[in-house]
Amino acid sequence: MTETPNGIFEWIWFIATKYSDLFISGTIITLIIAVSGTILGFILGFITGIAEDSKIRSEDPLPKKIILGFIKGLCRVYVEIFRDTPMIVQAMIIYFGIRMAGVNIDPISAGILVTVLNTGAYMAETVRAGIKSIDIGQREGALALGMSPISTMIHIILLQAFRNIVPEMANTFLTNLKMTSVLNVIGVKELFLQAKTAGGTYYRYFESYLVIAVIYFVLCFVFNKLFNLIEKKMAVKKNYVLAVEYMDNNE
């Protein structure tokens, strides 16, 4: 007969070891959803941000104006809907809406889809802000040299904007890592739902949630340090001296 733990710390250790398989599987599913949702959402947000930043010029032909205007309007509606509604509500509507349409989608796939759409909406605004952060003179200079708008965007603007976007992308991933907990409402067996299952056996929810609090903290701490290292590696080194500074130093 197993001896009943005494005290909160014994219960924490007991639950952590007895249900380690649940916590491990929940952590894996949480990471899968957060990583895939962030990467795919970043791609979606990049495309949406570029589409929103596209300019409709007076000299453009009418069909191009109509198509581009429709795309920009559609992107704006998508961004506003997903930025102005809670992720937990989005999960319920998307999961049960798809199933009502006759598509037998599993909870994990629905969770990834929700994360992708939610991330894409937020990243679209980040990408748009990143593009606008690049000095407009660089775009005008590239166009003056004969580069096309698309070539200018790809080779001049986006490469610089990407560096400005990376920190926000890291923050979005850490947010997604924690926000996967709301997906338990559609049956995704992520970390929170597994903790709820483990705690319900002995009605020791407090101890069970403390276990996953530590897991969330360790995951976010490690990834935050990793992203800080990547950000430092991508930082632009100032390997030049301005003419004014050079003259001042040599007077």
CYANA upper distance limits for C-alpha pairs under 8 A (distance plus 0.5 A):
  5 PRO  CA     10 GLU  CA      5.90
  5 PRO  CA     11 TRP  CA      6.08
  5 PRO  CA     14 PHE  CA      7.65
  6 ASN  CA     10 GLU  CA      6.40
  6 ASN  CA     11 TRP  CA      7.38
  7 GLY  CA     11 TRP  CA      6.91
  8 ILE  CA     12 ILE  CA      6.67
  8 ILE  CA    207 GLU  CA      7.51
  9 PHE  CA     13 TRP  CA      6.73
 10 GLU  CA     14 PHE  CA      6.45
 11 TRP  CA     15 ILE  CA      6.52
 11 TRP  CA    204 ARG  CA      8.40
 11 TRP  CA    207 GLU  CA      7.06
 12 ILE  CA     16 ALA  CA      6.50
 12 ILE  CA    207 GLU  CA      5.61
 12 ILE  CA    208 SER  CA      7.22
 12 ILE  CA    210 LEU  CA      8.03
 12 ILE  CA    211 VAL  CA      7.28
 13 TRP  CA     17 THR  CA      6.60
 14 PHE  CA     18 LYS  CA      6.36
 15 ILE  CA     19 TYR  CA      6.24
 15 ILE  CA     20 SER  CA      8.21
 15 ILE  CA    198 ALA  CA      7.63
 15 ILE  CA    199 GLY  CA      8.18
 15 ILE  CA    207 GLU  CA      8.02
 15 ILE  CA    208 SER  CA      7.03
 16 ALA  CA     20 SER  CA      5.99
 16 ALA  CA     23 PHE  CA      8.26
 16 ALA  CA    208 SER  CA      7.97
 16 ALA  CA    211 VAL  CA      7.00
 19 TYR  CA     23 PHE  CA      7.03
 19 TYR  CA    198 ALA  CA      6.89
 20 SER  CA     24 ILE  CA      6.53
 21 ASP  CA     25 SER  CA      6.60
 22 LEU  CA     26 GLY  CA      6.48
 22 LEU  CA    194 GLN  CA      6.22
 22 LEU  CA    195 ALA  CA      8.18
 22 LEU  CA    198 ALA  CA      8.11
 23 PHE  CA     27 THR  CA      6.53
 23 PHE  CA    191 LEU  CA      6.73
 23 PHE  CA    194 GLN  CA      6.77
 23 PHE  CA    195 ALA  CA      7.44
 23 PHE  CA    212 ILE  CA      8.09
 24 ILE  CA     28 ILE  CA      6.76
 25 SER  CA     29 ILE  CA      6.75
 25 SER  CA    190 GLU  CA      8.09
 25 SER  CA    191 LEU  CA      8.25
 26 GLY  CA     30 THR  CA      6.56
 26 GLY  CA    189 LYS  CA      6.54
 26 GLY  CA    190 GLU  CA      4.74
 26 GLY  CA    191 LEU  CA      4.54
 26 GLY  CA    192 PHE  CA      8.04
 26 GLY  CA    193 LEU  CA      8.27
 26 GLY  CA    194 GLN  CA      6.49
 27 THR  CA     31 LEU  CA      6.66
 27 THR  CA    190 GLU  CA      7.06
 27 THR  CA    191 LEU  CA      5.90
 28 ILE  CA     32 ILE  CA      6.64
 28 ILE  CA    190 GLU  CA      8.37
 29 ILE  CA     33 ILE  CA      6.70
 29 ILE  CA    189 LYS  CA      7.69
 29 ILE  CA    190 GLU  CA      5.94
 29 ILE  CA    191 LEU  CA      8.09
 30 THR  CA     34 ALA  CA      6.57
 30 THR  CA    177 LEU  CA      7.15
 30 THR  CA    180 THR  CA      6.83
 30 THR  CA    190 GLU  CA      5.71
 30 THR  CA    191 LEU  CA      6.80
 31 LEU  CA     35 VAL  CA      6.31
 31 LEU  CA    177 LEU  CA      7.34
 32 ILE  CA     36 SER  CA      6.44
 33 ILE  CA     37 GLY  CA      6.02
 33 ILE  CA    108 ILE  CA      8.00
 33 ILE  CA    111 GLY  CA      7.38
 33 ILE  CA    112 ILE  CA      5.77
 33 ILE  CA    115 THR  CA      7.90
 33 ILE  CA    180 THR  CA      7.80
 34 ALA  CA     38 THR  CA      6.39
 34 ALA  CA    112 ILE  CA      8.27
 34 ALA  CA    115 THR  CA      7.96
 34 ALA  CA    173 PHE  CA      6.99
 34 ALA  CA    176 ASN  CA      5.85
 34 ALA  CA    177 LEU  CA      5.64
 34 ALA  CA    180 THR  CA      7.54
 35 VAL  CA     39 ILE  CA      6.68
 35 VAL  CA    173 PHE  CA      7.62
 36 SER  CA     40 LEU  CA      6.48
 36 SER  CA    112 ILE  CA      7.46
 36 SER  CA    116 VAL  CA      8.33
 37 GLY  CA     41 GLY  CA      6.08
 37 GLY  CA    112 ILE  CA      5.85
 37 GLY  CA    113 LEU  CA      7.65
 37 GLY  CA    115 THR  CA      5.49
 37 GLY  CA    116 VAL  CA      4.98
 37 GLY  CA    119 THR  CA      7.67
 37 GLY  CA    176 ASN  CA      8.38
 38 THR  CA     42 PHE  CA      6.31
 38 THR  CA    115 THR  CA      7.73
 38 THR  CA    116 VAL  CA      6.90
 38 THR  CA    119 THR  CA      6.79
 38 THR  CA    169 MET  CA      8.42
 38 THR  CA    172 THR  CA      7.72
 38 THR  CA    173 PHE  CA      6.25
 38 THR  CA    176 ASN  CA      7.75
 39 ILE  CA     43 ILE  CA      6.94
 39 ILE  CA    116 VAL  CA      8.50
 40 LEU  CA     44 LEU  CA      6.73
 40 LEU  CA    116 VAL  CA      6.36
 40 LEU  CA    120 GLY  CA      8.37
 41 GLY  CA     45 GLY  CA      6.38
 41 GLY  CA    115 THR  CA      7.71
 41 GLY  CA    116 VAL  CA      4.63
 41 GLY  CA    117 LEU  CA      6.72
 41 GLY  CA    118 ASN  CA      7.87
 41 GLY  CA    119 THR  CA      5.36
 41 GLY  CA    120 GLY  CA      4.76
 41 GLY  CA    121 ALA  CA      8.49
 41 GLY  CA    123 MET  CA      7.89
 42 PHE  CA     46 PHE  CA      6.43
 42 PHE  CA    116 VAL  CA      8.39
 42 PHE  CA    119 THR  CA      7.24
 42 PHE  CA    120 GLY  CA      6.25
 42 PHE  CA    123 MET  CA      6.54
 42 PHE  CA    169 MET  CA      8.03
 43 ILE  CA     47 ILE  CA      6.82
 43 ILE  CA    120 GLY  CA      7.88
 44 LEU  CA     48 THR  CA      6.60
 44 LEU  CA    116 VAL  CA      8.18
 44 LEU  CA    117 LEU  CA      8.31
 44 LEU  CA    120 GLY  CA      5.61
 44 LEU  CA    124 ALA  CA      8.17
 45 GLY  CA     49 GLY  CA      6.28
 45 GLY  CA    119 THR  CA      7.72
 45 GLY  CA    120 GLY  CA      4.47
 45 GLY  CA    121 ALA  CA      6.55
 45 GLY  CA    122 TYR  CA      7.65
 45 GLY  CA    123 MET  CA      5.21
 45 GLY  CA    124 ALA  CA      4.52
 45 GLY  CA    125 GLU  CA      8.23
 45 GLY  CA    127 VAL  CA      7.55
 46 PHE  CA     50 ILE  CA      6.67
 46 PHE  CA    120 GLY  CA      8.19
 46 PHE  CA    123 MET  CA      7.40
 46 PHE  CA    124 ALA  CA      6.36
 46 PHE  CA    127 VAL  CA      6.45
 47 ILE  CA     51 ALA  CA      6.67
 47 ILE  CA    124 ALA  CA      8.09
 48 THR  CA     52 GLU  CA      6.62
 48 THR  CA     75 CYS  CA      6.57
 48 THR  CA    120 GLY  CA      8.18
 48 THR  CA    121 ALA  CA      8.50
 48 THR  CA    124 ALA  CA      5.96
 49 GLY  CA     53 ASP  CA      6.68
 49 GLY  CA    123 MET  CA      8.11
 49 GLY  CA    124 ALA  CA      4.73
 49 GLY  CA    125 GLU  CA      6.76
 49 GLY  CA    126 THR  CA      8.19
 49 GLY  CA    127 VAL  CA      5.78
 49 GLY  CA    128 ARG  CA      5.41
 50 ILE  CA     54 SER  CA      6.72
 50 ILE  CA    124 ALA  CA      8.44
 50 ILE  CA    127 VAL  CA      7.87
 50 ILE  CA    128 ARG  CA      7.24
 51 ALA  CA     71 ILE  CA      7.61
 51 ALA  CA     72 LYS  CA      6.56
 51 ALA  CA     75 CYS  CA      7.93
 52 GLU  CA     72 LYS  CA      5.69
 52 GLU  CA     75 CYS  CA      7.19
 52 GLU  CA     76 ARG  CA      7.75
 52 GLU  CA    128 ARG  CA      7.78
 53 ASP  CA    128 ARG  CA      6.77
 54 SER  CA     68 LEU  CA      8.43
 54 SER  CA     72 LYS  CA      8.39
 56 ILE  CA     60 ASP  CA      7.54
 56 ILE  CA     65 LYS  CA      6.67
 56 ILE  CA     68 LEU  CA      7.69
 56 ILE  CA     69 GLY  CA      8.04
 57 ARG  CA     65 LYS  CA      8.42
 60 ASP  CA     64 LYS  CA      6.95
 60 ASP  CA     65 LYS  CA      6.96
 61 PRO  CA     65 LYS  CA      6.92
 62 LEU  CA     66 ILE  CA      6.74
 63 PRO  CA     67 ILE  CA      6.66
 64 LYS  CA     68 LEU  CA      6.36
 65 LYS  CA     69 GLY  CA      6.29
 66 ILE  CA     70 PHE  CA      6.59
 67 ILE  CA     71 ILE  CA      6.73
 68 LEU  CA     72 LYS  CA      6.60
 69 GLY  CA     73 GLY  CA      6.58
 70 PHE  CA     74 LEU  CA      6.57
 71 ILE  CA     75 CYS  CA      6.62
 72 LYS  CA     76 ARG  CA      6.65
 73 GLY  CA     77 VAL  CA      6.74
 74 LEU  CA     78 TYR  CA      6.71
 75 CYS  CA     79 VAL  CA      6.64
 76 ARG  CA     80 GLU  CA      6.64
 77 VAL  CA     81 ILE  CA      6.62
 78 TYR  CA     82 PHE  CA      6.84
 78 TYR  CA    121 ALA  CA      7.48
 79 VAL  CA     83 ARG  CA      6.44
 79 VAL  CA    120 GLY  CA      8.43
 79 VAL  CA    121 ALA  CA      5.04
 79 VAL  CA    122 TYR  CA      7.73
 79 VAL  CA    124 ALA  CA      7.92
 80 GLU  CA     84 ASP  CA      6.33
 80 GLU  CA    121 ALA  CA      8.15
 81 ILE  CA     85 THR  CA      6.78
 82 PHE  CA     86 PRO  CA      8.25
 82 PHE  CA     87 MET  CA      8.36
 82 PHE  CA     90 GLN  CA      8.24
 82 PHE  CA    117 LEU  CA      7.82
 82 PHE  CA    118 ASN  CA      6.24
 82 PHE  CA    121 ALA  CA      6.55
 83 ARG  CA    118 ASN  CA      7.75
 83 ARG  CA    121 ALA  CA      6.81
 83 ARG  CA    122 TYR  CA      7.13
 85 THR  CA     89 VAL  CA      7.54
 85 THR  CA     90 GLN  CA      7.58
 86 PRO  CA     90 GLN  CA      6.92
 87 MET  CA     91 ALA  CA      6.61
 87 MET  CA    114 VAL  CA      8.07
 87 MET  CA    118 ASN  CA      7.59
 87 MET  CA    182 VAL  CA      8.00
 88 ILE  CA     92 MET  CA      6.96
 88 ILE  CA    182 VAL  CA      6.12
 88 ILE  CA    183 LEU  CA      7.26
 88 ILE  CA    185 VAL  CA      8.02
 89 VAL  CA     93 ILE  CA      6.72
 90 GLN  CA     94 ILE  CA      6.44
 90 GLN  CA    114 VAL  CA      7.29
 91 ALA  CA     95 TYR  CA      6.38
 91 ALA  CA    110 ALA  CA      7.97
 91 ALA  CA    111 GLY  CA      7.41
 91 ALA  CA    114 VAL  CA      6.35
 91 ALA  CA    183 LEU  CA      7.21
 91 ALA  CA    185 VAL  CA      8.41
 91 ALA  CA    186 ILE  CA      7.52
 92 MET  CA     96 PHE  CA      6.44
 92 MET  CA     97 GLY  CA      8.32
 92 MET  CA    185 VAL  CA      7.82
 92 MET  CA    186 ILE  CA      6.98
 93 ILE  CA     97 GLY  CA      5.89
 94 ILE  CA     98 ILE  CA      6.42
 94 ILE  CA    110 ALA  CA      7.74
 94 ILE  CA    114 VAL  CA      7.71
 95 TYR  CA     99 ARG  CA      6.88
 95 TYR  CA    105 ILE  CA      8.01
 95 TYR  CA    107 PRO  CA      7.85
 95 TYR  CA    110 ALA  CA      6.22
 95 TYR  CA    186 ILE  CA      7.50
 96 PHE  CA    100 MET  CA      6.49
 97 GLY  CA    101 ALA  CA      6.81
 98 ILE  CA    102 GLY  CA      7.30
 98 ILE  CA    103 VAL  CA      6.23
 98 ILE  CA    104 ASN  CA      8.11
 98 ILE  CA    105 ILE  CA      7.65
 99 ARG  CA    103 VAL  CA      5.52
 99 ARG  CA    104 ASN  CA      6.13
 99 ARG  CA    105 ILE  CA      7.06
105 ILE  CA    109 SER  CA      7.13
105 ILE  CA    110 ALA  CA      7.05
106 ASP  CA    110 ALA  CA      6.81
107 PRO  CA    111 GLY  CA      6.46
107 PRO  CA    186 ILE  CA      6.67
107 PRO  CA    187 GLY  CA      6.42
107 PRO  CA    188 VAL  CA      5.71
108 ILE  CA    112 ILE  CA      6.72
108 ILE  CA    188 VAL  CA      6.16
109 SER  CA    113 LEU  CA      6.68
110 ALA  CA    114 VAL  CA      6.65
111 GLY  CA    115 THR  CA      6.69
111 GLY  CA    180 THR  CA      8.37
111 GLY  CA    183 LEU  CA      6.75
111 GLY  CA    188 VAL  CA      7.56
112 ILE  CA    116 VAL  CA      6.54
113 LEU  CA    117 LEU  CA      6.70
114 VAL  CA    118 ASN  CA      6.52
115 THR  CA    119 THR  CA      6.34
115 THR  CA    176 ASN  CA      7.77
115 THR  CA    180 THR  CA      8.49
116 VAL  CA    120 GLY  CA      6.38
117 LEU  CA    121 ALA  CA      6.84
118 ASN  CA    122 TYR  CA      7.21
119 THR  CA    123 MET  CA      6.44
119 THR  CA    172 THR  CA      7.77
120 GLY  CA    124 ALA  CA      6.37
121 ALA  CA    125 GLU  CA      7.52
122 TYR  CA    126 THR  CA      7.09
123 MET  CA    127 VAL  CA      6.46
123 MET  CA    169 MET  CA      7.96
124 ALA  CA    128 ARG  CA      6.63
125 GLU  CA    129 ALA  CA      6.60
126 THR  CA    130 GLY  CA      6.51
126 THR  CA    165 ILE  CA      7.17
126 THR  CA    168 GLU  CA      7.84
127 VAL  CA    131 ILE  CA      6.63
127 VAL  CA    161 ALA  CA      7.93
127 VAL  CA    162 PHE  CA      8.45
127 VAL  CA    165 ILE  CA      7.09
128 ARG  CA    132 LYS  CA      6.79
129 ALA  CA    133 SER  CA      6.63
130 GLY  CA    134 ILE  CA      7.53
130 GLY  CA    161 ALA  CA      5.40
130 GLY  CA    162 PHE  CA      7.80
130 GLY  CA    164 ASN  CA      6.52
130 GLY  CA    165 ILE  CA      6.61
131 ILE  CA    157 ILE  CA      6.97
131 ILE  CA    158 LEU  CA      7.33
131 ILE  CA    161 ALA  CA      5.90
132 LYS  CA    136 ILE  CA      8.27
133 SER  CA    161 ALA  CA      7.82
134 ILE  CA    138 GLN  CA      8.07
134 ILE  CA    157 ILE  CA      7.19
134 ILE  CA    160 GLN  CA      7.74
134 ILE  CA    161 ALA  CA      7.23
135 ASP  CA    139 ARG  CA      8.02
136 ILE  CA    140 GLU  CA      6.81
137 GLY  CA    141 GLY  CA      6.36
138 GLN  CA    142 ALA  CA      6.65
138 GLN  CA    156 ILE  CA      7.99
138 GLN  CA    157 ILE  CA      8.44
139 ARG  CA    143 LEU  CA      6.72
139 ARG  CA    152 THR  CA      7.03
139 ARG  CA    153 MET  CA      8.36
139 ARG  CA    156 ILE  CA      7.85
139 ARG  CA    157 ILE  CA      7.74
140 GLU  CA    144 ALA  CA      6.55
141 GLY  CA    145 LEU  CA      6.79
142 ALA  CA    146 GLY  CA      7.19
142 ALA  CA    147 MET  CA      6.10
142 ALA  CA    152 THR  CA      6.67
142 ALA  CA    156 ILE  CA      8.27
143 LEU  CA    147 MET  CA      5.48
143 LEU  CA    148 SER  CA      6.87
143 LEU  CA    149 PRO  CA      7.40
143 LEU  CA    152 THR  CA      7.58
147 MET  CA    151 SER  CA      6.60
147 MET  CA    152 THR  CA      6.52
148 SER  CA    152 THR  CA      6.51
149 PRO  CA    153 MET  CA      6.62
150 ILE  CA    154 ILE  CA      6.75
151 SER  CA    155 HIS  CA      6.36
151 SER  CA    156 ILE  CA      8.23
152 THR  CA    156 ILE  CA      5.71
152 THR  CA    157 ILE  CA      7.00
153 MET  CA    157 ILE  CA      5.34
153 MET  CA    158 LEU  CA      6.32
154 ILE  CA    158 LEU  CA      5.87
154 ILE  CA    159 LEU  CA      7.44
155 HIS  CA    159 LEU  CA      6.84
156 ILE  CA    160 GLN  CA      7.39
157 ILE  CA    161 ALA  CA      6.52
158 LEU  CA    162 PHE  CA      6.29
159 LEU  CA    163 ARG  CA      7.58
160 GLN  CA    164 ASN  CA      7.53
161 ALA  CA    165 ILE  CA      6.75
162 PHE  CA    166 VAL  CA      6.79
163 ARG  CA    234 MET  CA      7.57
163 ARG  CA    235 ALA  CA      8.36
165 ILE  CA    169 MET  CA      6.69
166 VAL  CA    170 ALA  CA      6.75
166 VAL  CA    231 GLU  CA      7.78
167 PRO  CA    171 ASN  CA      6.91
167 PRO  CA    227 PHE  CA      8.22
167 PRO  CA    231 GLU  CA      7.49
168 GLU  CA    172 THR  CA      6.58
169 MET  CA    173 PHE  CA      6.76
170 ALA  CA    174 LEU  CA      6.91
170 ALA  CA    224 ASN  CA      8.10
170 ALA  CA    227 PHE  CA      6.82
171 ASN  CA    175 THR  CA      6.67
172 THR  CA    176 ASN  CA      6.59
173 PHE  CA    177 LEU  CA      6.59
174 LEU  CA    178 LYS  CA      7.11
174 LEU  CA    220 CYS  CA      6.66
174 LEU  CA    223 PHE  CA      8.16
174 LEU  CA    224 ASN  CA      8.15
175 THR  CA    179 MET  CA      6.44
176 ASN  CA    180 THR  CA      6.49
177 LEU  CA    220 CYS  CA      8.20
178 LYS  CA    216 TYR  CA      7.68
179 MET  CA    183 LEU  CA      8.34
180 THR  CA    184 ASN  CA      8.37
180 THR  CA    190 GLU  CA      7.68
181 SER  CA    190 GLU  CA      7.23
181 SER  CA    191 LEU  CA      7.34
181 SER  CA    192 PHE  CA      5.84
181 SER  CA    193 LEU  CA      7.99
183 LEU  CA    187 GLY  CA      7.44
183 LEU  CA    188 VAL  CA      6.22
183 LEU  CA    190 GLU  CA      8.13
184 ASN  CA    188 VAL  CA      5.44
184 ASN  CA    189 LYS  CA      6.99
184 ASN  CA    190 GLU  CA      7.31
184 ASN  CA    192 PHE  CA      7.49
184 ASN  CA    193 LEU  CA      6.05
187 GLY  CA    193 LEU  CA      8.45
188 VAL  CA    193 LEU  CA      7.89
189 LYS  CA    193 LEU  CA      6.00
189 LYS  CA    194 GLN  CA      6.58
190 GLU  CA    194 GLN  CA      6.77
191 LEU  CA    195 ALA  CA      6.70
191 LEU  CA    212 ILE  CA      7.37
192 PHE  CA    196 LYS  CA      6.75
192 PHE  CA    209 TYR  CA      8.24
192 PHE  CA    212 ILE  CA      7.71
193 LEU  CA    197 THR  CA      6.70
194 GLN  CA    198 ALA  CA      6.66
195 ALA  CA    199 GLY  CA      6.46
195 ALA  CA    205 TYR  CA      8.20
195 ALA  CA    208 SER  CA      5.99
195 ALA  CA    209 TYR  CA      6.59
195 ALA  CA    211 VAL  CA      8.43
195 ALA  CA    212 ILE  CA      7.31
196 LYS  CA    200 GLY  CA      6.54
196 LYS  CA    205 TYR  CA      7.15
196 LYS  CA    208 SER  CA      7.71
196 LYS  CA    209 TYR  CA      8.07
197 THR  CA    201 THR  CA      7.41
198 ALA  CA    202 TYR  CA      8.37
198 ALA  CA    205 TYR  CA      8.36
198 ALA  CA    208 SER  CA      7.15
199 GLY  CA    203 TYR  CA      5.98
199 GLY  CA    204 ARG  CA      5.27
199 GLY  CA    205 TYR  CA      4.80
199 GLY  CA    206 PHE  CA      8.08
199 GLY  CA    207 GLU  CA      7.86
199 GLY  CA    208 SER  CA      5.67
199 GLY  CA    209 TYR  CA      8.27
200 GLY  CA    204 ARG  CA      7.05
200 GLY  CA    205 TYR  CA      6.96
204 ARG  CA    208 SER  CA      6.90
205 TYR  CA    209 TYR  CA      6.54
206 PHE  CA    210 LEU  CA      6.75
207 GLU  CA    211 VAL  CA      6.94
208 SER  CA    212 ILE  CA      7.30
209 TYR  CA    213 ALA  CA      6.57
210 LEU  CA    214 VAL  CA      6.91
211 VAL  CA    215 ILE  CA      7.02
212 ILE  CA    216 TYR  CA      6.48
213 ALA  CA    217 PHE  CA      6.60
214 VAL  CA    218 VAL  CA      6.65
215 ILE  CA    219 LEU  CA      6.67
216 TYR  CA    220 CYS  CA      6.60
217 PHE  CA    221 PHE  CA      6.40
218 VAL  CA    222 VAL  CA      6.56
219 LEU  CA    223 PHE  CA      6.66
220 CYS  CA    224 ASN  CA      6.31
221 PHE  CA    225 LYS  CA      6.80
222 VAL  CA    226 LEU  CA      6.75
223 PHE  CA    227 PHE  CA      6.56
224 ASN  CA    228 ASN  CA      6.67
225 LYS  CA    229 LEU  CA      6.80
226 LEU  CA    230 ILE  CA      6.86
227 PHE  CA    231 GLU  CA      6.52
228 ASN  CA    232 LYS  CA      6.74
229 LEU  CA    233 LYS  CA      6.81
230 ILE  CA    234 MET  CA      6.76
231 GLU  CA    235 ALA  CA      6.62
241 VAL  CA    245 GLU  CA      7.05
241 VAL  CA    246 TYR  CA      6.90
242 LEU  CA    246 TYR  CA      6.70
243 ALA  CA    247 MET  CA      6.69
244 VAL  CA    248 ASP  CA      6.70
245 GLU  CA    249 ASN  CA      6.64
246 TYR  CA    250 ASN  CA      6.80
247 MET  CA    251 GLU  CA      6.69
